[in-house]
Amino acid sequence: MRTIRGPLAQALPYIAAWALLLGPAAWPAAAQQVPAAALTLEQVLDMAEAGSESIAIAQAGVRRAEGTDVISRSGLFPQLNLSGGYDRALATEFQGLFGGTGGAPACDPFAIDPTASLDARVTEIERAIDCGAVGGDPFGGGQGGGNANALPFGRANTWRVTLAFSQTLYSGGRLEAQQSLARAGGDAAALALTGARAQLLFDVTQAYYDAVLSNRLVAIAEATLEQAEATLLRTQAGFRAGTQPEFELLRARVNRDNQRPALIRQRVNRDLAMLRLKQRLELPAAADLRLADDLSGDDLPPAPVFAERVTSVEAMLMAAADPIQPVVQAGAPLLPERSAVLEAGVAVRSSEAALDAALAERKPNVTLTSTYGRVSYPTGLFWGFSSLRTNWTVGANVQLPILTGGRLRGTELVARAELEQSQARLRQVEELAELDSRSALAELIAARAAWESTAGTIEQASRAYGIAEVRFQAGLSTQLELSDSRLLLQQAEANRAQAARDLQVARARLALLPGLPLGTSGGAVP
């Protein structure tokens, strides 16, 4: 692999910064307003939660689960449906079935005079039969059809209005299983919302303290560069006065020049950290974002938003003779209940409900039904109330599977396997959750110990640098001693800031631990 050196290597941080600056060109234009004052962590978290898409998605999941629960309970109540329709017969099988045309006969209507002689009446019957006045389509509504106008066969126009009622009397446990599945889905959606909110708050907290740490490292790099420039000026003055050799002047200039790339790198890291924070807050890349914390104080209390949960746990850990003892002891009271474990428990409940539903398929399903309808067969397009006829039925349906080709048995086997799988996953998640919770407590102890160990380092390093500077000005030491003292001071300040950042992130993780996914940790800023 070829190593990049020279001016290109120094330009790479700028290229990366510009790439990130140009990348968010597609960020939302309707971004939040940035307050003029410096933002605290609480304000940043409020802004992030207000504009978070992940929170909105989780909230929609909760509402969807509520709708599913309503649907699952609907089967317990009566069902009533109204339907209506119109049919126009363009052709019918009953037309001309008995030799008629279904319309008006081709001859005079059949009429018998009771006072006529027998021969006359027989002649009239024969005439009517021959021309179709008698024996035509009795279903088509012809004039010779008598009551055929009231029959539905072959009618050109049909209007129907039907009211259908059904009520499940016995479902074999199907409806109860559906309700259990819906309730499990609602609990899972609520836990998903809790987890999404905890993950968002932790990610934003980490991004916030990364940006604060980057600001602090830039300040340290700037102060170090100022010290190197001041040393160079004194060395130049000593060189002109003849008290300093050229070698010391060259060393001072090299030390000064070496601080400039470090400062450039820290500024680029700060810009990248601020861009990441702005992106999480839905802010434009050009927004002037200022942060209230600086991680430079001697006291480092927990952020107010996490103080309630963290303070008592941290005090209990620090009060122990061996802080790690409460973490490793069996049944530690500090271990919180994790959402991941609750989600695994909900999955078990869902699998149990699915198994109940599979078993219920073997049982009969009894339903009470009733249908009430009004029908009309008008000769014209529209009907009248006087022509409406009534159909009303009441019945019961029983469904019981007899032969399914093994489908029910296969469904039951699948449900039992999923239940065993979810139960095993629950045991696995419980073990991982306990390990993850203990590691979060241990991480907090380590972060606090690291921060406390740096308490006096900066003061000692500052005093050592002051002594080295006086010795160098008096000609009692070399510039190498001064450079080493300056480097030690810079490292002490950077370590103190990094330890403060790690402690605050560890506190946030502990406070949000119940809702965080397993394995979540706060990495250091690049």
Salt bridges, closest charged atoms under 4 A:
GLU49 OE2 - ARG197 NE 2.68
ASP69 OD2 - ARG73 NE 3.23
ASP87 OD2 - ARG160 NH1 3.20
GLU124 OE2 - ARG127 NH2 2.52
ASP187 OD2 - ARG349 NH2 2.77
ASP210 OD1 - ARG501 NE 2.81
GLU222 OE2 - ARG267 NH2 3.21
ASP257 OD1 - ARG256 NE 2.75
ASP257 OD1 - ARG260 NH1 3.81
ASP271 OD1 - ARG270 NE 3.74
GLU314 OE2 - ARG448 NH1 2.58
GLU314 OE2 - ARG507 NH2 3.00
GLU361 OE2 - ARG174 NE 3.76
GLU412 OE1 - ARG362 NE 3.42
GLU412 OE2 - ARG416 NH2 3.12
GLU434 OE2 - ARG438 NH2 2.84
ASP436 OD2 - ARG338 NH1 2.86
ASP436 OD1 - ARG509 NH2 3.09
GLU443 OE1 - ARG509 NH1 2.41
GLU452 OE2 - ARG448 NE 3.03
GLU469 OE2 - ARG234 NH2 2.66
GLU481 OE2 - ARG471 NE 3.03
ASP502 OD1 - ARG501 NH1 2.85
